[in-house]
Each structure stands twice: as C-alpha cells, then as structure tokens.
Amino acid sequence: MDQKTTAAAIVSFLRDQKVTEEQQDSIDFAVEAICDTFNVSETDVNNFSAGGLTLPELLTRGINSGESASSSVNVPVTVDASDEETRQKADALKLEGNQAIANRDFELAVQKYTDALNLIPDNVVYLSNRAAAYSSLKQHEKAVADAEKATSLQPDYAKAWSRLGLAKFALSDFKGSMDAYKKGLDIGAEDKNDTMKKGYETAKQKMEDSLMSSLESSTTDAGANSGANAGAGAGAGAGAGGFPDLGNLSSMLGGLGGEGGLGGILNNPQFMQAAQQMMQNPDSLRNMMQNPQLQNMARSFGLDSSTMDSVMNDPNLANMARNFMGGAGSNDEGNGSN
C-alpha cells in the first residue's frame, strides 16, 4: 500500500474503536492530524478496502507471509528552503499541540498552536485546533474568534464550522450554533459527520425549547399583571410590562421560513397555543408591542419605529393577528371560504 492508503487504513481503524468520551477527543485529533499530514479525505477512508480484513488482520497476514513494505517514491518539492523550514517548524508545533490535547493539557495546547500561528498566521488548521482548545478551557469567546477567522479564510473548511458551532452553543447562541453546523454540513458529503449532525440537531432543539419557554413565561406573567400600567412597558430592562428578557429572541427568529426558523416553529402546537393565549389578552399584546427589546428585535428585521407604531395603533392589524393565531375575535367564516 502507498502512504495515503496506509493512512486511510489507520483512520478507519481508529474510528472503529469503542472508547470513552474523553478518549474520543484524542482519537479525533489523531485522525485530524493523519488526514492533514497525508491529505486523506473522507472518500479515501470510505473507499479503503482490504478484502474485508481489518487493519490488525491485514498486518498479521503481511507479517506471516513475509511481505516487506514497499518503499514509497520520493517526490521532489519545489519550495523555497526557508519557507519549507518554517512550515515544518509550524507543523511540529501543531503536532505538539495535538499531543497536549490528547493529554488534556489544554493550556499547553493553546500555547503550541499560538506558536505555530506566529509562524504561519493564516493557517486554518492551527486556528481551528486552537478554537477547540479554547472551548475545552471554556474560553468560548476566543474559540468563536478563532473559528470565525478560519471560516473567513477558508469557507469550505468544515472543521472550522464545527468548532464555531460548538463555541456558539456554549455561549447560548443556539441560532448561531445551528447556522454554523448547517454551513459545515452543506459544504459537501465528504465533510459530513455524525458530530456536526448531532450538534445541529441539538442546537435546533435548544433554540426551539428556549423560544417556547420565553413565550410560556410571557403569557403567564402577562396574565398575572394584566392590570399593570401600560406605560411600564416603556421602561428599560427585563420584565418590562410583565415580560421576561427578550434580548435573545432576535437571534432565535433569524432565518425566517428556513429549517428550524419561524416556519418550523409555527407548526409547533405548543407555540401556537401560547401565542393564542397572548393574543386573547389585549394588555398582554399591548405591553409586548411596547417592550423596547421586542422593538429592537423588529428593527433587526428591517422594521422602523413608524412601522411598529402603526402595528400598535391599528386595530385592523391587531385583529388580523388574532385571526391568524385563531384567538379571540377570529372570523370562522374565513377559515371555510375555500
């Protein structure tokens, strides 16, 4: 076998191992290092075949038959000597960082990847690996910065999108996490893996759960405070007008109509029930529309203050919203017009 096929066989062997969650981190970094070093793609690993034999069986058969390893052909590299020396030093530092990750010495790993980046600042692999080390240290803002730089430098590097998804999830930016995982999955079949699929689904579920929790709290609190002064909704801070902090709602509702966006949420019966309860309470609706955080969210969708004022003051629009939600005052005839 040539070097690339051998590397693919080793990757296949490593992925077949049943290990603990902590050991899986080491396996993942070992696989990444092998794939980077020998330019092994997911297709190479999937296409590896040795007559149904596993790598240990293949090695045993080779030893027993007295087969000798074939020498690989040396391919001349036309790279400036100084540049090649720098690359080798940087790669050596990266491997030391990978080993530190395997040993769960994440601070040392960050230092090694940083040293490698000092030599080659725009290497997306070093940036992505350092992002993973930062995440393990719970320094998630730094992980986001490294992962975002890596994706901007090489948008088709799926591993960087995976690192970004993980870091954003840890910061409770579930919509951002879902988007990052989705971009990694959309790059191509070769770059898809169970980790990103699981990350995407987890972020999507968390986003929907958070939105449901916010809505349920809103309808409950609004009902209890329906007699409160409507002017309180103009105040700043969480809980204005009986509503919880809606600061994260803007990011939750990004990507209207997309998978996991508002289109999917509107099909959720729990969401619709909570929305109906809110629409049936005039005080609840008025206070919600006066909530400055909700107005900020609306502006993020391109709605200015005049548009918001027209929504708050136009009874026809309010009635239309109630009809859409199936709340009080809905016109049943409209539902049967077809």
C-alpha positions as CSV (number, residue, x, y, z in Angstrom):
1,M,0.0,0.0,0.0
2,D,1.1,3.6,-0.6
3,Q,1.3,6.1,2.2
4,K,-2.1,7.6,1.5
5,T,-3.8,4.2,1.5
6,T,-2.0,3.2,4.7
7,A,-3.1,6.5,6.4
8,A,-6.7,5.9,5.3
9,A,-6.5,2.4,6.8
10,I,-5.2,3.8,10.1
11,V,-8.0,6.4,10.2
12,S,-10.6,3.6,9.5
13,F,-9.1,1.5,12.3
14,L,-9.2,4.4,14.8
15,R,-12.8,5.3,14.0
16,D,-13.9,1.7,14.6
17,Q,-12.7,1.8,18.2
18,K,-15.1,2.0,21.1
19,V,-13.7,4.5,23.6
20,T,-14.9,6.8,26.3
21,E,-16.0,10.3,25.6
22,E,-12.7,11.7,27.0
23,Q,-10.7,9.3,24.8
24,Q,-12.8,10.3,21.8
25,D,-11.2,13.8,21.8
26,S,-7.8,12.2,21.5
27,I,-9.0,9.9,18.7
28,D,-10.5,12.9,16.8
29,F,-7.3,14.9,17.0
30,A,-5.2,11.8,15.9
31,V,-7.5,11.3,12.9
32,E,-7.3,15.0,12.0
33,A,-3.5,15.0,12.2
34,I,-3.2,12.0,10.0
35,C,-5.7,13.4,7.4
36,D,-3.9,16.7,7.3
37,T,-0.4,15.2,7.1
38,F,-1.2,12.7,4.3
39,N,-4.0,14.6,2.6
40,V,-6.6,11.9,3.3
41,S,-10.2,12.8,2.6
42,E,-13.4,11.2,3.9
43,T,-13.8,9.5,0.5
44,D,-10.4,7.9,0.8
45,V,-11.3,6.4,4.2
46,N,-14.7,5.2,3.0
47,N,-13.2,3.6,-0.1
48,F,-10.5,1.8,1.8
49,S,-10.9,-1.9,1.3
50,A,-8.6,-4.9,2.1
51,G,-10.7,-7.8,1.1
52,G,-12.9,-7.4,4.2
53,L,-9.8,-7.6,6.5
54,T,-9.3,-5.2,9.4
55,L,-6.1,-3.4,9.8
56,P,-4.7,-5.7,12.5
57,E,-5.7,-8.8,10.4
58,L,-4.0,-7.2,7.4
59,L,-0.8,-6.6,9.3
60,T,-0.8,-10.1,10.8
61,R,-1.2,-11.6,7.3
62,G,1.6,-9.5,5.9
63,I,4.0,-10.4,8.7
64,N,3.2,-14.1,8.4
65,S,3.6,-14.2,4.7
66,G,7.0,-12.4,5.0
67,E,5.9,-9.5,2.9
68,S,8.2,-6.5,3.1
69,A,7.0,-3.0,3.0
70,S,7.4,-1.3,-0.4
71,S,9.3,1.8,-0.5
72,S,7.5,5.0,-1.4
73,V,8.5,7.2,-4.3
74,N,10.2,10.4,-3.2
75,V,8.5,13.4,-5.0
76,P,10.7,16.5,-5.3
77,V,9.2,19.5,-3.6
78,T,9.9,22.8,-5.3
79,V,9.5,25.1,-2.3
80,D,11.9,27.7,-1.0
81,A,14.1,26.2,1.7
82,S,13.3,28.9,4.3
83,D,9.5,28.6,3.7
84,E,9.7,24.8,3.9
85,E,11.7,25.1,7.2
86,T,9.1,27.4,8.6
87,R,6.3,25.1,7.6
88,Q,8.0,22.1,9.2
89,K,8.5,24.0,12.4
90,A,4.9,25.1,12.5
91,D,3.6,21.6,11.8
92,A,5.8,20.2,14.6
93,L,4.3,22.7,17.0
94,K,0.8,21.7,15.8
95,L,1.6,18.1,16.5
96,E,2.8,19.1,20.0
97,G,-0.5,20.9,20.4
98,N,-2.4,17.8,19.3
99,Q,-0.5,15.7,21.8
100,A,-1.2,18.2,24.6
101,I,-4.9,17.9,23.7
102,A,-4.6,14.1,23.9
103,N,-3.1,14.6,27.4
104,R,-5.9,17.1,28.3
105,D,-3.3,19.8,28.9
106,F,-5.4,22.4,27.1
107,E,-3.4,25.5,28.2
108,L,-0.2,23.9,26.7
109,A,-2.2,23.1,23.5
110,V,-3.2,26.8,23.2
111,Q,0.4,27.8,23.6
112,K,1.7,25.4,21.0
113,Y,-1.0,26.4,18.4
114,T,-0.3,30.0,19.1
115,D,3.4,29.4,18.5
116,A,2.5,27.7,15.2
117,L,0.3,30.7,14.2
118,N,3.1,33.1,15.0
119,L,5.0,31.3,12.2
120,I,2.0,30.9,9.8
121,P,-0.8,33.3,11.0
122,D,-3.4,32.3,8.4
123,N,-3.3,28.5,8.7
124,V,-6.9,27.5,9.2
125,V,-6.0,24.1,10.8
126,Y,-4.0,25.8,13.5
127,L,-6.8,28.3,14.1
128,S,-9.4,25.6,14.2
129,N,-7.4,23.4,16.6
130,R,-6.8,26.4,18.9
131,A,-10.5,27.1,18.9
132,A,-11.1,23.5,20.1
133,A,-8.5,24.0,22.9
134,Y,-10.1,27.3,23.9
135,S,-13.5,25.6,24.1
136,S,-12.1,22.9,26.3
137,L,-10.8,25.7,28.6
138,K,-14.3,27.3,28.5
139,Q,-12.9,30.4,26.8
140,H,-15.7,30.4,24.3
141,E,-15.4,33.9,23.1
142,K,-11.8,33.2,22.0
143,A,-12.9,30.0,20.4
144,V,-15.5,31.9,18.4
145,A,-12.9,34.4,17.2
146,D,-10.5,31.7,16.0
147,A,-13.2,29.7,14.3
148,E,-14.7,32.8,12.6
149,K,-11.3,33.8,11.3
150,A,-10.7,30.2,10.0
151,T,-14.1,30.2,8.2
152,S,-13.4,33.6,6.7
153,L,-10.0,32.5,5.4
154,Q,-11.3,29.1,4.1
155,P,-15.1,28.9,3.9
156,D,-15.0,25.3,2.7
157,Y,-13.1,24.0,5.8
158,A,-15.9,22.1,7.5
159,K,-14.0,21.5,10.7
160,A,-13.8,25.3,11.4
161,W,-17.6,25.5,11.1
162,S,-18.0,22.6,13.6
163,R,-15.7,24.4,16.1
164,L,-17.8,27.6,15.6
165,G,-21.0,25.7,16.2
166,L,-19.7,24.2,19.4
167,A,-18.4,27.6,20.8
168,K,-21.6,29.4,19.9
169,F,-23.7,26.7,21.6
170,A,-21.6,27.1,24.8
171,L,-22.4,30.8,24.7
172,S,-26.2,30.0,24.4
173,D,-26.2,31.4,20.9
174,F,-28.3,28.5,19.7
175,K,-29.4,30.1,16.4
176,G,-25.7,30.9,15.6
177,S,-24.7,27.4,16.5
178,M,-27.3,25.9,14.3
179,D,-26.3,28.1,11.4
180,A,-22.6,27.2,11.8
181,Y,-23.2,23.5,11.9
182,K,-25.6,23.8,8.9
183,K,-22.9,25.5,6.8
184,G,-20.4,22.8,7.7
185,L,-22.9,20.1,6.7
186,D,-23.7,21.9,3.4
187,I,-20.1,22.0,2.2
188,G,-20.2,18.5,0.8
189,A,-20.8,14.9,1.5
190,E,-17.2,14.2,2.3
191,D,-17.2,16.7,5.1
192,K,-20.4,15.4,6.8
193,N,-20.0,13.5,10.0
194,D,-22.1,12.4,13.0
195,T,-20.7,15.1,15.3
196,M,-21.9,18.0,13.1
197,K,-25.3,16.4,12.5
198,K,-25.8,15.8,16.2
199,G,-24.6,19.3,17.0
200,Y,-27.0,20.8,14.5
201,E,-30.0,18.9,15.9
202,T,-29.1,19.7,19.5
203,A,-28.8,23.4,18.7
204,K,-32.1,23.4,16.8
205,Q,-33.9,21.7,19.7
206,K,-32.4,24.0,22.2
207,M,-33.4,27.1,20.2
208,E,-37.0,25.9,20.0
209,D,-37.1,25.0,23.7
210,S,-35.8,28.4,24.6
211,L,-38.3,30.2,22.5
212,M,-41.2,28.1,23.9
213,S,-40.0,28.8,27.4
214,S,-39.9,32.5,26.7
215,L,-43.4,32.5,25.2
216,E,-44.9,30.4,28.0
217,S,-43.3,32.7,30.7
218,S,-44.6,35.8,28.8
219,T,-48.2,34.6,28.6
220,T,-48.2,33.6,32.3
221,D,-46.6,36.8,33.5
222,A,-48.8,39.0,31.3
223,G,-52.0,37.4,32.6
224,A,-50.9,37.9,36.2
225,N,-50.1,41.6,35.5
226,S,-52.8,42.5,33.1
227,G,-53.9,45.4,35.3
228,A,-50.4,47.0,35.4
229,N,-49.8,50.4,34.0
230,A,-49.2,50.0,30.2
231,G,-46.6,52.8,30.5
232,A,-44.3,50.4,32.4
233,G,-43.6,48.7,29.1
234,A,-41.6,51.7,28.0
235,G,-39.1,51.2,30.8
236,A,-35.8,49.5,30.1
237,G,-34.7,46.1,31.4
238,A,-36.0,42.6,31.7
239,G,-39.6,42.1,32.8
240,A,-41.0,45.3,31.3
241,G,-44.7,45.1,31.1
242,G,-44.6,41.6,32.8
243,F,-42.4,40.1,30.1
244,P,-39.1,38.4,30.5
245,D,-35.9,39.4,28.9
246,L,-36.3,39.1,25.1
247,G,-32.7,40.1,24.3
248,N,-32.0,36.7,22.6
249,L,-35.3,36.5,20.7
250,S,-33.9,38.3,17.7
251,S,-31.2,35.7,17.1
252,M,-33.7,32.9,17.8
253,L,-36.0,34.1,15.0
254,G,-33.3,34.6,12.3
255,G,-33.7,32.8,9.0
256,L,-37.4,33.2,8.6
257,G,-39.0,30.2,6.8
258,G,-35.8,28.2,6.9
259,E,-35.4,24.8,8.6
260,G,-35.5,25.4,12.3
261,G,-36.7,29.0,11.8
262,L,-40.1,30.7,12.2
263,G,-41.7,28.4,9.7
264,G,-40.9,25.3,11.7
265,I,-41.9,27.0,15.0
266,L,-45.3,28.0,13.7
267,N,-46.0,24.3,13.1
268,N,-45.4,23.6,16.8
269,P,-48.8,23.2,18.6
270,Q,-47.4,24.3,21.9
271,F,-46.1,27.5,20.3
272,M,-49.4,28.2,18.7
273,Q,-51.3,27.6,22.0
274,A,-49.1,30.0,23.8
275,A,-49.5,32.6,21.0
276,Q,-53.3,32.2,21.1
277,Q,-53.3,32.9,24.9
278,M,-51.2,36.0,24.4
279,M,-53.4,37.3,21.5
280,Q,-56.5,36.9,23.6
281,N,-55.2,39.3,26.2
282,P,-55.3,42.9,25.0
283,D,-53.0,44.1,27.8
284,S,-50.6,41.3,27.0
285,L,-50.4,42.3,23.4
286,R,-50.1,46.0,24.1
287,N,-47.3,45.6,26.6
288,M,-45.5,43.2,24.4
289,M,-45.6,45.7,21.5
290,Q,-44.3,48.4,23.8
291,N,-41.4,46.3,25.1
292,P,-38.2,48.1,23.9
293,Q,-36.4,44.8,23.5
294,L,-39.1,43.5,21.2
295,Q,-38.9,46.7,19.2
296,N,-35.1,46.2,18.8
297,M,-35.8,42.7,17.5
298,A,-38.3,44.1,15.0
299,R,-35.7,46.6,13.8
300,S,-33.3,43.8,13.2
301,F,-35.8,42.5,10.7
302,G,-35.9,46.0,9.0
303,L,-39.0,47.4,10.7
304,D,-38.6,51.0,11.8
305,S,-40.3,52.8,14.7
306,S,-43.1,54.2,12.4
307,T,-43.9,50.7,11.3
308,M,-44.0,49.5,14.9
309,D,-46.3,52.4,15.8
310,S,-48.7,51.5,13.1
311,V,-48.9,48.0,14.3
312,M,-49.6,49.1,17.9
313,N,-52.2,51.7,16.9
314,D,-54.0,50.0,14.0
315,P,-56.9,47.8,15.4
316,N,-57.2,46.1,12.0
317,L,-53.7,44.8,12.2
318,A,-54.3,43.5,15.7
319,N,-57.5,41.8,14.6
320,M,-55.7,40.3,11.7
321,A,-53.0,38.9,14.0
322,R,-55.7,37.4,16.3
323,N,-57.4,35.8,13.3
324,F,-54.1,34.3,12.2
325,M,-53.4,32.9,15.6
326,G,-57.0,31.6,16.0
327,G,-57.5,33.8,19.1
328,A,-60.4,35.9,20.3
329,G,-62.4,37.6,17.7
330,S,-61.3,35.3,14.9
331,N,-63.7,35.0,11.9
332,D,-64.6,31.4,11.4
333,E,-66.1,32.1,8.0
334,G,-62.7,33.0,6.7
335,N,-61.5,29.5,7.5
336,G,-64.1,27.9,5.4
337,S,-64.0,30.3,2.4
338,N,-62.2,27.7,0.3
